[in-house]
């Protein structure tokens, strides 16, 4: 039996469409530490509703997978660097600072996708994450993104104009 996903450990009430454990109709992707101890891994088989061109996965869907899985990779690295288990308090939260996806090959529908991600370079308030997507054994896309450690309650208050200085 596979270990409990990082999402279920650290944010069981999460409502993100891509990775939220509590989203009623979301993807609920599951990210886990790879046995190599360097990468965080996720597998997903897209439903036909995420078709772009006939027989191919929609590129925006791939970007969403990279975004969610890479964010969980950044958070997992922060927990590990602090010697804490995901879900321990205070909670570690990150948001997307930059999202980059390079599409290398068409991604066929009906194939399980494997995402492997790692923090590249120093782990800090802003951390670079590299995420590869393989369709079976073929590398189809690479994400090169930056994730920022934040206080999401404060971030939401700022976005809604209710933050105090």
N, C-alpha and C positions, 0 to 999 in steps of 0.2 A: 504494500500500500504506500502511495506517495505521501510525502510530508504535507502538512497543512500549508496552503499557499500563503505567501507573504501578505496578500490583500486581506485574507481572512484573519490573520494574526494581528496586523497592525491597524486595520480600518474595517472591521466587520460591518459597520454601518455606512460604508462608502457608497455614494450614489453616482459616481462617474459612469457614463454609458459604457465605456470600454472596459474598465477594470473594477467597477464598484460591486462589491459582494452583495449589496442590498438593492441594486437597481432591478426593478421588477422585470424589465425586458432587455436589459443590457447583455453584453457579451460575457461579462464576468471572467475575463482572462485570468489565468493562474500562473504566477511567477514563482520560481523556486531557485534556490542556490544550486548550481551545477556541482556535481561531485568534484570537479577540478578546483573548486573554491575561489575561482577567479570570475567566472561568468554567472549570470542569472539567466535562466532558461524558461521558455514558455512555448507551448504548442497550441495551435488553433487551426481548425478546419472551417474556412469561411462558408456560410450559407449562400445559396444561389442569389439571394436578394442583394448581395454585395458584388454583383457582376458589373464590370465596366463594359468593355467590348465583349461580344459573345465568347463564352468559354474562358474569359480572363477576369481576374480579381481587379476590382476598382482600385486605382492608385491611392485615392484618398482614404480608403479603408486600410491599406497598408500603412499609410502615414499615421493613422490613429493607433494601430497596433504598436508601431515604433514609439509613439509618444507615451502611451500608457506603460508599456513594458520598460522603456528606458527610465521613466520617472521612478518606477518601483526599484529599478537597479540602483539609481542614485540613493534612494532612501535605505535600501538594504546595506549599501556600503557605509552610509553614515551610522546606522545601528551597529554594524560590525566594528567600525573604527572606535566607537565609544564603549565597546565591550558589552553591549546590551542586546537583548532579544527584541525582535519586532513586536510592537504592542506594549512595550514597557513605557513608562511615563518619565519625563514628558515626551509626548508624541513627536516624532520627526516627520515633517512634511516638506515636500518640494513641489515646485510648479515649473512649467516649461518656460525657459528664457529664450531659447532659440530652437527651432525644429528644422532639421535638414534631412532630406531623404533623396538618395540617388537611386534611381530605378535602373537596374542593369539588364534585366531580361523580363519578358512578359511572364506574369505569374498565373499559372493555370488554375481554374476552378477544380474542385474535387480532390485536391491534394492537401495533405496536412502540412502546415507551415510551422517551422521551428525558428524561434527568435532566440538569439544568444547575444547578451549585452554585457558590457564591462565599463567601469569608469576608466577613462584614459587620462593620464596625467594626475596632478594633485587633486585630492578631495578637499573641497572647501565650500564656502557659501555658494559659489558657482562651480559646478562640476561638469566636465565634458563626458558624454556617454556615447560610445560606439555600439550600434546594434545591427546585427546581420540577420536578414531573413532568408531562410532556405526553403524552397519548395522541393520536398524530397531531398535529393543531394545537390540541387542546383542553387547557387547563390543568386537571388533575384533582386535584392535591394539592400542598401546599407544606410542606416541612419547615423548622422553625426550631429548631435544636439547638445544643448546646455540646459542644465536644471539648477534651479535656485532654491536653496533652503529658506523657508519662510514660516511666518506665523499666519496660517490661513484665515483665522478669525479676523486678524488685523487687516489682512489683504482684502477680505470681503467687505469689511467696514469702509475701507478706503474706496473700493469700487462703487459702493452705494452711497458715498458721501456722508457717512455717519462716523467716520474716524475722528478721534480726539487727538490733539497734538500733545 
